[in-house]
Amino acid sequence: MTERVLVTGAQGSLGANVARAALSRGLPVRALVRSPGKAPLPDGLEVVRGDALDADALARAADGCAAIFHLVNVSLDAQWIDTHARLLDAALSAAKTTGARLVFPANVWVYGKGKPGDLVDEARPPSPCSAKGRARAAMEATIRASGARFVVVRLPEFYGPHVQTLTGPPLRKLTQGRTATWFGPADRGVELVFMPDAALALLEIGLARERDVDGEVFHLPGSAHTTVRAFLAEARRQTGRGRVVVLPSALVRVGALAVPLAREFADILHLWEAPVLLDGAKLRARFPATRFTPYADGIAQTLAWLRENPGVRMYF
């Protein structure tokens, strides 16, 4: 049986990759979209106009779907925590109403500050040190207590086609021969997951026929450990253009005194000062076909997408 899936956030970075990966597999894909004209959507996608905050609209869109991929995101502002909590409540209500499995992309914010050489597995309890980390930990607790079918896939920070935040702006600047700026430490050990890899992993896990994945958490690490400086140097090597400038974390914290976006980013700046690295042994054992694209290849694909989409909006 071909399983229909519902994707929220299909115009965002992870949602766009999941929708395209599902369509490439021949799956019928439905997307709940508030503003269909806001960003291009792939051919073959069934678009349902609606708001992901509306539990009834979500339930109607999820009717007949095997899984709800809860991938909608919102601007990093003072309402971020409240809006994400409301979005999750609506998604959980729809999952319980329809019996669909909720596929939730978690992040590493719940683990606070990492330690060099420490790989975090799924048994590690949350220890958030930021407001957003505490909010994400509360969201995961809400999921576990909801009574809905769910699976959680935890991702590190990311890059790739359709990514418009974080790594997106400096990579685009390099394709344009401009100066790529990074705020914060650039020489700490980090990992970045390639969004198309994450999309395939979410599909594989989210549509697993076995019900024993329900209630499980899987960690998806990047292909290898790297540094921001090495990552951007590879992009600079491939473009042959532009330059990279690394600015100190202190500038973000100073900016946080007056600039709302800097204030929100400062809350999670520790992710680069003391990065959290994931142990992916459980996922590799259960889903051995999981793809881990090397950074050089992933960067090449990302740069190609940025060249093909020069007008895409970047956020920070």
N, C-alpha and C positions, 0 to 999 in steps of 0.2 A: 504494500500500500504506500502511495506517495503521501507524505505528511505535509500538510499546510502549516506554515509558521506565520506568526505575527511579529513584526519588528516595530518597536517604537524608536524614535530618534533616527529614522532611516536617512535623514539629511545630515547627520552628524558623523564624526570620524569613525567610531566603531560600528554604528548602525549602518552606514553606507557600505562598509566592507562586508558585514554579515549579510545584508540584503543581496549584494552582488555575488557573494560566494554561494548563497542558497540558490539563487537563480541559475548559476553556472552548473549546479548539480541537478537541475531540472525540478527543483522543489517549487510548488506554488507558494508565493510569498505575498503576504498582505502587509501594508504599511499604514499605520494610523498617523496622519500628517495634519497638522493644524493649518499650515500655509504651503500648499503644494508648489507654488511658484517661487518659494524662497530659494531653493537650490535644485539643481537637476536631479531627476530620479531615473533609474535605469529602466529601459524598455522591459516589458513583461511583468512589472510590478503592479499588483492590484492596490490602488491607492484608495483609502477610506479617509475622508476628511473628518477630523475630530480632534479633541484636546485630550492629551494623556492624563490630565488631572481629573477628567470625567470618568468615574468608575463605570457608569452605565455604557458610555460610548466605547470604552475599552472592552467591556464584556461582549458587546455586540460585535466588535471587530474580531475578538478572539473566538467567537463561536465557530466550532468545527476545526480549530487549530490544535495541533499537538503540543505546541510550546509558544510561550510569550517571551520574546527576547527583549528584556527591559533595558533599553539602551539610550533612552532619552536623557539629555543633559541640559543644563541651564547655565546662564552666565555666572561667572564667579563674582558674586556681589553679596551684599549684606543679607539678602533673602535666600541665598543658596541653600542653607541648611533646612529652612522651613519648606521651601519648594520641593526639595528632594524627598523630604519625609512625606509630603502630600502625594507626590508622584508614586512613591512606593506603596502607600496605602491603596491608591486606586488600582495599581497593578496586582496587588495581592487579592483585592476584592474580585477582580476579573478572573484571576487564576482559580479562586475558590468557586466562583459561579460556574465556570466552564469546565473545570477539571484539567485545564492545560497546565503543563509544567512551566513554572517561572524560571527563566534563566537569568541569573543576576551576576553582572560583572563587578566583583569587589576590587578593592585596591589595597595598597600596602600602608595606607595612612593609619590604619588601626594599630599598627605595631610600633608607632612612635619612632624613636631613633634606633638605627641599626648599629651593629658593631662589625668591624672589619673581620672578614672570614666566617661570619655567622650566617648560615643559611636557614631560613625560617620555613618550617614545615606546617602542615595543616593542624597539627595538635597544639601549636603555640597559642596561648591565650592572648587576647587583645591587651595592649598597653599604650593607648594613645596619649600623645602629649600636646595635641592641638585641638582647637574647637572643631575643626572639620574631621579630624580623626575620631574624636568622641562621637560625632554625629554619625559617621559611617559605622562605627561599632554598634551604635544604637539601632541603626537600620538592619544590620545583620541579626541582631537579637530579635527585632520585630519579625523578620522573615522566619526565624526558627520557631517562634511562638505562634505563628499565624494559622497553622493548620493547612496551609496550601502546599501543594507539591512544588518542590524547588530544587535547584542545584546552583551552587555558587562556584564561579571560576575567578580566581584572584589573579590580577595582572599587575606587573610593575608599570612604570611610566612607559611611554610609547612613541612611535614614529610611523610614518608610512603615508600612502595615498589617502587623501581626504582628511588628514590631520591638520587642523587649523589653529591649534594652540601649541604652546610649549616648544616643541622641536620644529613645528611648521614655519614660523616666521624666520628663524635664522637660515633654514635650508632654502627658503624661497629667495632670501636676500643674496645668497651665494649664487643661485641660478641667474640672478640679475647683475652679478658683478659688483654688488654692494657690500657694505660691512655688516657681518653677522655678529650680533651682540648677545652675550650670555651673562646673566646675573647670578653670581654665586660660585662656589667651588667648582673647578673644572677638572680636578685631578684625583677625585675620590673614586673608588671602585663602584660602578653603577651597572645596571642592566636595563635595556630598553627592548620592549617587545614590538615586533613588526606587526602592524595592525592586520594585514591579511592572514598572518599566522594565527593571531588571536581569534579572528573571525572563524577560521576553519576549526579551531579547537572548541569554540563555543557551540558550533553546529554539531560537531561529533559528540560532545558531551550532552548537549541539550536535547538531542534527538536519540540518545541511546535507548534501545528498546527495553533494556533491563530496568525494572523499577528500583533496583538497588542503588542506582545513582541518586535517587530522590533523597534529599536531606544531606547530600555529601558536599564537601568543599574540595576543590582541586586547585593547586598552584601552578600557574604557567609562567616560568621564568623567561628571560630573554635568551637569545641563542648562545650568549657568552657574556662574561664580565668585560667591561670596557671603562673608559672615562669619557666625560663630555668633550674634553679636549681632543682625544683620539677620534671620537665619533665625528666631530665637526672637521677635524683635519682630513679625514677620509672624504668627506663631502667636498671640502675645498680642493682636494687632489682631483676628484672626479670632474668638478666643474672647471678647474683651472682658472677660476675667477674669484674676485672678492677677497675679503680677509676676515679674520675672526678676532674679536675683541672680547676679553673676559673682564667683567667689572665685579667688584667685591660685594659680598652680601650686605655689607653695611649700607650701601646705597638703597637697597630695597627697604631696609628698616627705617632709614631716614625718610624715604618717600612715603612710608606707611603713615607718617604723622599727618600728611596732608592729602595723599592720593588714595582714594578708596580701593582701586585695583591693587596697588602696591600693598595696602593693608591686608587684603585677602590673601595675596600671594605670600606675604611674610609669615602667615599662620602655618604654612606648609613648607617653608624654606628649609627646614631640617631634613627634608627628603634628599636634598643634595649635599647638605653639610655632614649628615650621618646616614647614608643610604641604607635601605633595607633590601636585602637580597633573598630571593626565594629558592626553596628546595622543590624541584619538580619531580622527585622520584615517584611519587604516587601516581601522577598523571602519566608519566612515561611507562610505568608498569601496566596501567589499565588501558591506555590508549597509545600503544607503541608507534603508531603511524603519525603521531603529532609532528608537524613540520616546524623546524627552527631555521629560518633563513639567515645565512651569515650577514653580518652588518654591511659588508661591501655590496652584496647583491641587493639587500633591502634598500640601501641608500640610493643605488642606481635606479631602482624602480620608483622610489619616491621623487627623486630629481626629475625623472622623465614625466611623472604625473604633474609636477609643479610647472614644468615647461609647457605642458599641454593645457594647463588651466591657470594662465597667468593672472586672471582677474579674480580668483577665489579670495574671499575675505579672510584675513587673519585677525585673531583676537588679542593675543599677547604672546 
